[in-house]
Amino acid sequence: MASGSQLDFNGYSLTLNGVGAYNLITGATLNNSNSSNPINLTIMGGDGGYHAFFRRNIVNGNLILNISMTGGGNFYEANDPGTANQYNGNVTVNVSTDTYLSMCGASHSTFNGDLSIIRTIVAPTSLFAAGATISGNFSFSNSGGNTDIGNLSNRTTIGGTINLNANYDYNGYFRLHRLLNQTTGGNFTVSNTNGFEMQQDTLKVASYNVSGYKDGYGLWFNNKIESTSYLKLADASTNSGGWHAYLRSNIFTGAIEIHINGVNALMEADNAGGANQFNGNTTITSNNSGTLFISTGDKSIFNGNLTIVRNAEGYTRAFGAGASIGGNFSYSNNYGGQTALGETASPTNIAGTVQMQALYAVQNSFIIRRLINATNGAGIEIRNTVGFELSNDSLKISSLHISKYKNGYGLLFNSKIEANTDITIGDDSVNDGGYHTY
């Protein structure tokens, strides 16, 4: 369709099937005088790499755009500077072939209504590289292929909800950059991708679930994610090869679960300036040997309870830069691995109770430094460790039991411990080698 042309669909449909030629819809106005039926436009063809282009158009009325291109033909919407489209109505894009889909690639299109994109065949997708304005709701459904939504240089604003369902079979990565939606109510679900990345996004959703990623980093940088029910971040049990999960400078609102199921590490606030804020109860669970680094580079804020659970032997390093915990703190590890909680130079302040159970099956070290809690009511039990260290702590607890440590010094320095019932400290019967208790 040539520039300046107009077409009234009047409730009918149109199919474009370019054979040996490009499908070009440029500078046109698409109207629909029969509002009871949407504009229904199907684009086919593409054999030999003949692409389809949708540029500088105005669409008045609801649009269903069916893309069924084959043979190397791609679909490009607003792919050059100055080619933004304007959609005055709801837009549904159905992609039923393996064509590459690009929307708002070089120009910022305006969607005055809802935008829904549905992919049923695995293929790459690039959305909103130049940003976009969506006044209504945005939804995206996909079963695979490398996916890029948004761009760090250009914001995409969504007036309504965001519903995202990307259930992959390890056939593509997933990246989300600088999306901002303003209405709570949608669900965000991404599973089984080759890594996952979110940067500078602001999302208000009913639920947030990213699970099963592997063979790529899990990156959450500078986001604000708010959920009215729950948030879940979890890698795959087969995640290995050094593809760690990094959480830096985020604000999470809602109860959150973080699961490390593979052997790669969790790096939470691992750099200066990278503190996170958790507005809700936080549970961090390791089900494999993956290391847990928590508040090691900057002091994160937990406005709720913080629970750390190890269901497998591994290294736990928490609060190296201190932390602020507005609720209770709980640590459970009945398997083993080095454990270091806190650091002398940076206090960890806990408004609630402190509960710890470390009944090691495999001996290793256990250190608590400068933990300060304000509420009595829970206990600490540590057993079968390589020595122990409590230094510069101020603890209000129901009881403290440390037993069967050996092959390392027992150190209790500069601490204030208030126990309701009892404090017992005893090494193992075979503790020797000059590892005294101080």
Secondary structure, DSSP 4 states (H G I P E B T S, - for coil): --TT-EEE-TT-EEEEEESSS-EEEES-EEE-S-TTS-EEEEEEE-TTT--EEEES-EEES-EEEEE---TT--EEES-STT---EEES-EEEEE-SS--EEESSSS-EEESS-EEEEE-S---EEE-TT-EEESS-EEEEESSS-EEEEBTTB-EEESS-EEEEEE-SSS--EEEESEEE----EEEEEES-EEEEEES-EEEEEEEEEEEEEEEEEEEES-EEEEEEEEEEEE-TT--TT--EEEES-EEEEEEEEEE-SSSPEEES-STT---EEES-EEEEESSS--EEESSSS-EEESS-EEEEESS---EEE-TT-EEESS-EEEEESS---EEE-BTTB-EEESS-EEEEEE-SS---EEEESEEE------EEEES-EEEEEES-EEEES-EEEEEEEEEEEEEES-EEEESS-EEEEE-TT--TT--B-
